[in-house]
Amino acid sequence: MRAVVQRVSRASVTVAGRVVGAIDGPGLMVLVGVTHDDTPEKAAMLAAKLWGLRILEDERSCSDLGAPLLVVSQFTLYGDARKGRRPTWTAAAPGPVAEPLVDAVVTGLRALGAKVETGIFGADMQVDLVNDGPITVLLEY
């Protein structure tokens, strides 16, 4: 699994002109990508890492502050553009594999006590955010 994590002051995701998930105040915007060998155990580890990741103000975490997270699936995190001009997506897991694992990250976060907003898996989404810092971290499991 890969996650691009951004410290934000606000973030939202819109589908077909309707906001489907939004967070206000300090929190994390998380883009999650899934590959073929990912497991529910990796999803649980990612959720725990996100909840405890100390990248908010004064080196605090979402768990320290009760800060919200916006989690959005992002298969393009496994794009490979080393050859030619058109990326290949073969390393990205197909929807039936990826969707339950992205859901497992969200479920894991909520089980830890997190307030989590989401996008809609597979939808054409517009993401709006204010990156605070800017701070962006890549996590890989």
Phi, psi and omega per residue, in radians:
M1 nan 2.556 3.042
R2 -2.186 2.525 3.048
A3 -2.438 2.284 2.956
V4 -1.733 2.089 -3.033
V5 -1.991 2.178 3.130
Q6 -2.123 2.300 3.001
R7 -1.326 2.190 -3.061
V8 -2.230 2.712 2.987
S9 -1.644 -0.337 2.991
R10 -2.900 2.728 3.100
A11 -2.800 2.622 3.086
S12 -2.644 2.782 3.060
V13 -2.275 2.326 -3.070
T14 -2.088 2.399 3.062
V15 -2.249 2.192 3.111
A16 0.919 0.723 3.092
G17 1.394 0.046 -3.109
R18 -2.074 2.257 3.078
V19 -1.209 2.108 -3.108
V20 -1.841 -0.253 3.089
G21 -2.790 2.425 -3.129
A22 -2.728 2.553 3.004
I23 -2.253 2.507 3.051
D24 -2.084 2.663 -3.114
G25 1.436 3.107 -3.101
P26 -1.124 2.423 3.119
G27 -3.075 -2.856 -3.101
L28 -2.169 2.373 2.956
M29 -1.740 2.168 -3.042
V30 -2.203 2.069 3.009
L31 -1.700 2.182 -3.054
V32 -2.035 2.213 3.051
G33 -2.014 2.545 -3.089
V34 -2.149 2.404 3.055
T35 -1.972 3.094 -2.953
H36 -1.098 -0.571 -3.064
D37 -1.738 0.257 3.107
D38 -1.275 2.703 -3.022
T39 -2.368 2.876 3.020
P40 -1.034 -0.539 3.106
E41 -1.142 -0.706 3.079
K42 -1.146 -0.663 3.097
A43 -1.087 -0.718 3.116
A44 -1.143 -0.708 3.110
M45 -1.132 -0.714 3.116
L46 -1.116 -0.766 3.121
A47 -1.020 -0.805 3.140
A48 -1.103 -0.720 3.124
K49 -1.107 -0.784 3.139
L50 -1.072 -0.739 -3.098
W51 -1.145 -0.599 -3.083
G52 -1.785 -0.008 -3.074
L53 -1.141 2.108 -3.012
R54 -1.618 1.260 3.113
I55 -2.133 0.093 3.051
L56 -1.456 3.089 -3.074
E57 -0.903 2.450 -3.140
D58 1.036 0.595 3.119
E59 0.958 0.712 3.079
R60 -1.816 2.855 -3.094
S61 -1.931 3.011 3.020
C62 -1.038 -0.668 3.138
S63 -1.148 -0.593 3.111
D64 -1.183 -0.667 -3.001
L65 -1.825 -0.169 -2.997
G66 1.178 0.500 -3.083
A67 -1.310 2.545 -3.099
P68 -1.418 2.857 3.060
L69 -2.269 2.498 3.001
L70 -1.981 2.016 -3.070
V71 -1.909 2.211 -3.094
V72 -2.294 2.274 3.083
S73 -1.181 2.514 -3.048
Q74 -2.633 1.477 -3.099
F75 -1.098 -0.419 -3.088
T76 -1.200 -0.155 3.047
L77 -1.115 -0.331 3.082
Y78 -1.814 0.375 3.042
G79 -1.239 2.525 3.127
D80 -2.186 1.986 -3.097
A81 -2.009 0.459 -3.131
R82 -1.185 -0.541 -3.137
K83 -1.935 2.379 3.045
G84 1.148 -2.797 -3.103
R85 -1.949 -0.105 -3.109
R86 -1.956 2.082 3.124
P87 -1.126 2.671 2.994
T88 -1.854 2.590 -3.079
W89 -1.997 0.323 -3.039
T90 -1.103 -0.417 3.126
A91 -1.383 -0.262 3.116
A92 -1.379 2.358 3.101
A93 -1.204 2.562 3.087
P94 -1.187 2.785 -3.093
G95 -0.824 -0.831 -3.111
P96 -1.093 -0.407 3.071
V97 -1.539 -0.771 -3.012
A98 -1.272 -0.749 -3.038
E99 -0.998 -0.822 3.132
P100 -1.114 -0.497 -3.133
L101 -1.357 -0.639 3.020
V102 -1.119 -0.748 3.068
D103 -1.038 -0.630 3.130
A104 -1.156 -0.614 3.064
V105 -1.110 -0.819 3.142
V106 -1.084 -0.811 3.129
T107 -1.075 -0.731 3.110
G108 -1.082 -0.743 3.098
L109 -1.098 -0.791 -3.137
R110 -1.119 -0.628 3.103
A111 -1.129 -0.493 3.106
L112 -1.417 -0.157 3.118
G113 1.888 0.127 -3.084
A114 -1.365 2.568 2.932
K115 -1.570 2.055 -3.050
V116 -2.198 2.268 2.982
E117 -1.878 2.753 -3.091
T118 -2.437 2.921 2.927
G119 -1.579 -2.767 3.094
I120 -2.097 2.087 -3.070
F121 -0.966 2.274 3.067
G122 1.391 -0.098 -3.116
A123 -1.407 2.781 2.965
D124 -1.396 1.882 -3.019
M125 -1.970 2.527 2.972
Q126 -1.915 2.127 -3.109
V127 -1.856 2.265 3.114
D128 -2.105 2.286 3.140
L129 -2.697 2.765 2.966
V130 -2.003 1.883 3.134
N131 -1.297 2.127 -3.053
D132 -1.668 1.990 3.104
G133 2.351 -1.194 -0.102
P134 -1.318 2.458 3.070
I135 -2.206 2.137 3.092
T136 -2.386 2.293 -3.092
V137 -2.263 2.437 3.052
L138 -1.780 2.193 3.070
L139 -1.967 2.462 3.110
E140 -2.398 2.342 3.089
Y141 -2.254 nan nan
